[in-house]
């Protein structure tokens, strides 16, 4: 068992290899079932700037259109390699994220919130979701902020923040305990959240959004994503967005410039265990 707040090179490289194993399985399932995915966020940046992981990054991010994500969910409900577990917002009461996560069983990736959930957090890849957004500016505004609020409530209904500013902790705890007093369950909020995210799923929308995005849910066009392109990632051929430059600038602005050296790290989890891997 390794305990660390900052990765050593050997541990980070080991983590990369285990995450690649999960990614390869994910891609196999997608390709076998004609599902479209893209590398996303730091993993997309890594593919373009480093042809692999950003050297100090510690996770893999992919993203799918809602339709493909729901098909993936149904596939994993019917059959999944016994070494893996798939989480979505609705299939685990104390899972507090509103995107998907494919995890490798018998490993451990213990973050600050681990003792507040009813499952063992494993090493994972994140699977984000692109949802339709209406073109009407009033509908878009309402959709955006309703979804944003429900996304926060989903997290606040499950977790009590212990590593944030005092003000944020107070606000979060007020919301957390108010929901409990009112007997509003996380499951109820999660269903409301997914219903909000997918409100325009069956409409012919030209814009899409990753609602849980930290960048206040910036919109992109479907043509920014399709037709997909291919890129190298740690020797693998992977899918990337058609207009990857626009997508990356939404997150990183001048993304080809390296950050200051003192910023080139990710904090390690409280505990990490690779099990048999």
VOFI-468734 format. One line per 8 residues: number of its first residue (from 1); for each residue x, y, z of C-alpha. Coordinates in Angstrom, 3 decimals, padded with zeros to 6 digits. Last residue first. Example, Ala and Ser with C-alpha at 12.3 -4.5 7.8 and 13.67 -1.06 7.14 Angstrom:
<nodes>
2) 013.670:-001.060:007.140  012.300:-004.500:007.800;
</nodes>
This chain:
<nodes>
277) -001.803:-005.028:-011.536  -002.434:-007.582:-008.801  -003.540:-004.862:-006.377  -002.506:-001.449:-007.671  -003.097:000.328:-004.349  -003.329:004.086:-003.978  -003.955:006.022:-000.802  -004.603:009.672:000.068;
269) -004.704:010.523:-003.609  -001.694:012.144:-005.292  -001.632:015.853:-006.016  -001.102:016.652:-009.696  002.154:018.195:-010.831  003.610:020.682:-013.284  002.571:023.884:-011.554  006.035:024.663:-010.140;
261) 007.467:024.284:-013.653  005.315:027.067:-015.024  002.736:025.750:-017.517  003.876:024.415:-020.903  002.665:026.351:-023.922  000.805:024.293:-026.522  -002.503:024.956:-024.754  -002.619:028.699:-025.179;
253) -006.277:028.761:-024.009  -006.516:025.658:-021.766  -010.146:024.583:-021.476  -012.003:026.384:-024.277  -008.734:026.512:-026.209  -008.653:022.712:-026.208  -012.094:022.386:-027.784  -011.302:025.030:-030.410;
245) -008.021:023.339:-031.414  -009.639:019.888:-031.371  -011.929:020.858:-034.232  -012.619:017.309:-035.472  -012.549:015.938:-031.943  -010.109:013.127:-031.035  -010.336:009.365:-031.468  -007.438:007.108:-030.498;
237) -004.587:005.249:-032.209  -002.340:003.794:-029.498  001.408:004.325:-029.044  000.984:006.278:-025.821  -001.745:008.380:-027.418  -001.489:008.992:-031.149  -004.258:010.817:-032.992  -007.348:010.136:-035.066;
229) -010.044:012.517:-036.226  -013.778:012.516:-035.649  -016.253:013.911:-038.160  -017.565:015.306:-035.951  -016.625:017.038:-032.700  -016.589:020.726:-033.632  -019.415:019.882:-036.063  -021.559:019.032:-033.051;
221) -021.139:022.640:-032.024  -019.659:023.667:-028.695  -021.068:025.290:-025.582  -019.108:026.294:-022.519  -020.412:024.750:-019.320  -019.198:027.209:-016.716  -015.562:026.217:-017.287  -015.536:023.524:-014.583;
213) -017.484:021.196:-016.855  -020.367:019.358:-015.164  -022.696:020.294:-018.052  -020.598:018.963:-020.928  -022.482:020.818:-023.654  -023.843:020.333:-027.147  -024.952:022.634:-029.933  -026.687:021.869:-033.233;
205) -029.917:020.614:-031.685  -032.429:018.355:-033.436  -034.579:017.477:-030.440  -034.750:014.088:-028.743  -032.064:014.872:-026.154  -033.495:018.285:-025.333  -034.265:017.617:-021.660  -031.304:015.242:-021.276;
197) -029.273:017.257:-018.752  -032.441:018.268:-016.900  -033.749:014.717:-016.666  -030.285:013.599:-015.517  -030.356:016.192:-012.729  -033.913:015.400:-011.644  -032.983:011.722:-011.449  -029.887:012.589:-009.428;
189) -031.901:014.768:-007.051  -034.327:011.914:-006.294  -031.496:009.431:-005.851  -029.671:011.804:-003.495  -032.722:011.756:-001.234  -034.861:014.727:-000.260  -035.977:013.961:003.289  -036.516:017.670:004.060;
181) -034.137:017.398:007.016  -031.642:015.566:004.803  -031.814:018.189:002.062  -031.330:020.910:004.669  -028.341:018.989:006.031  -026.458:019.007:002.734  -027.476:022.561:001.786  -026.269:024.006:005.100;
173) -023.173:021.798:004.902  -022.319:023.093:001.420  -022.693:026.726:002.407  -020.537:026.266:005.529  -017.852:024.294:003.674  -017.760:026.838:000.855  -017.264:029.680:003.344  -014.543:027.781:005.194;
165) -012.641:027.197:001.951  -012.241:023.623:000.770  -010.940:020.308:002.051  -013.625:018.869:004.333  -016.684:019.022:002.121  -019.631:016.947:003.246  -020.654:014.676:000.412  -023.890:013.057:-000.734;
157) -026.543:015.758:-001.204  -023.840:018.318:-002.009  -022.671:016.346:-005.032  -026.118:015.987:-006.563  -026.964:019.534:-005.534  -024.045:020.836:-007.583  -025.246:019.032:-010.724  -028.764:020.209:-010.016;
149) -027.578:023.821:-010.014  -025.613:023.462:-013.251  -028.510:021.741:-014.980  -030.933:024.473:-013.974  -028.354:027.056:-014.985  -027.732:025.742:-018.474  -031.287:024.802:-019.310  -032.632:028.193:-018.247;
141) -029.982:030.063:-020.241  -030.447:027.819:-023.277  -034.216:028.217:-023.199  -033.756:031.984:-023.148  -031.091:031.925:-025.890  -033.090:029.708:-028.249  -030.529:027.349:-029.813  -031.336:024.441:-027.528;
133) -028.512:022.397:-025.913  -027.980:018.678:-026.507  -025.842:016.717:-024.051  -022.196:015.707:-024.349  -021.173:013.189:-021.692  -017.975:012.543:-019.743  -016.400:009.127:-019.261  -013.722:009.220:-016.553;
125) -011.083:006.480:-016.414  -010.572:004.583:-013.206  -008.454:003.241:-010.346  -010.904:002.026:-007.726  -013.058:003.852:-005.190  -014.482:001.204:-002.834  -018.222:001.609:-002.387  -020.555:003.031:000.256;
117) -019.385:006.638:000.101  -018.291:009.134:002.772  -014.991:007.412:003.597  -013.751:007.966:000.045  -014.281:011.745:000.045  -010.626:012.737:000.430  -009.511:010.464:-002.431  -008.713:006.764:-002.248;
109) -007.689:005.155:-005.527  -007.718:001.447:-004.734  -007.433:-001.615:-006.957  -009.328:-004.903:-006.709  -011.764:-003.833:-009.420  -010.725:-001.625:-012.318  -013.073:001.307:-012.806  -015.084:002.791:-015.655;
101) -016.554:006.136:-014.567  -019.575:007.870:-016.020  -020.705:011.451:-015.566  -022.870:013.065:-012.905  -020.433:012.378:-010.077  -021.636:011.677:-006.535  -021.729:007.876:-006.434  -023.486:007.315:-003.092;
93) -026.642:005.650:-004.414  -024.903:003.673:-007.171  -026.582:003.017:-010.537  -028.003:006.476:-011.227  -025.016:008.749:-011.808  -023.160:006.183:-013.840  -020.602:003.709:-012.613  -019.054:000.819:-014.517;
85) -017.140:-001.953:-012.786  -014.282:-003.934:-014.259  -012.433:-007.229:-013.759  -015.595:-009.226:-014.457  -015.611:-008.015:-018.059  -019.008:-006.445:-018.566  -022.302:-007.829:-019.814  -025.935:-006.801:-019.743;
77) -025.696:-003.599:-017.702  -022.396:-002.827:-019.439  -024.069:-002.878:-022.841  -026.964:-000.759:-021.565  -024.539:001.863:-020.231  -022.622:001.911:-023.493  -025.865:002.552:-025.376  -026.658:005.384:-022.970;
69) -023.198:006.869:-023.537  -023.590:006.649:-027.306  -026.847:008.595:-027.239  -025.447:011.102:-024.754  -022.539:011.977:-027.052  -019.284:010.663:-025.651  -016.285:011.984:-023.706  -012.941:010.583:-022.604;
61) -010.686:011.566:-019.718  -007.656:009.640:-018.471  -006.042:010.316:-015.103  -002.811:011.200:-013.313  -001.280:014.061:-015.292  002.357:014.948:-014.567  003.811:013.838:-017.904  000.775:014.999:-019.912;
53) -000.112:011.529:-021.054  000.379:010.545:-024.662  001.331:012.104:-027.994  002.834:014.956:-025.917  001.117:018.144:-027.147  -001.839:016.775:-029.112  -002.438:013.523:-027.209  -001.727:015.151:-023.843;
45) -004.171:017.951:-024.564  -006.833:015.374:-025.376  -006.012:013.541:-022.147  -006.157:016.781:-020.173  -009.695:017.559:-021.381  -011.137:014.917:-023.719  -010.300:011.917:-025.856  -013.263:011.216:-028.079;
37) -015.954:008.524:-028.194  -018.302:007.158:-030.855  -019.924:003.762:-030.349  -019.878:001.204:-033.155  -020.430:-001.755:-030.791  -017.126:-003.603:-031.208  -015.302:-000.275:-031.481  -016.768:001.064:-028.247;
29) -016.132:-002.160:-026.316  -012.528:-002.308:-027.534  -012.054:001.377:-026.706  -013.173:000.832:-023.108  -010.892:-002.200:-022.731  -007.943:-000.210:-024.048  -008.766:002.683:-021.721  -008.811:000.395:-018.670;
21) -005.371:-001.007:-019.539  -004.136:002.504:-020.234  -005.223:003.432:-016.715  -003.071:000.626:-015.298  -000.064:001.798:-017.294  -000.511:005.418:-016.246  -000.772:004.403:-012.592  002.541:002.551:-012.843;
13) 004.141:005.655:-014.373  002.772:007.769:-011.519  004.032:005.324:-008.897  007.534:005.179:-010.398  007.806:008.950:-010.803  006.890:009.744:-007.190  003.450:011.191:-006.777  002.546:013.822:-004.235;
5) 000.307:013.395:-001.215  001.496:009.847:-000.625  000.524:006.531:000.903  001.406:003.382:-001.052  000.000:000.000:000.000;
</nodes>
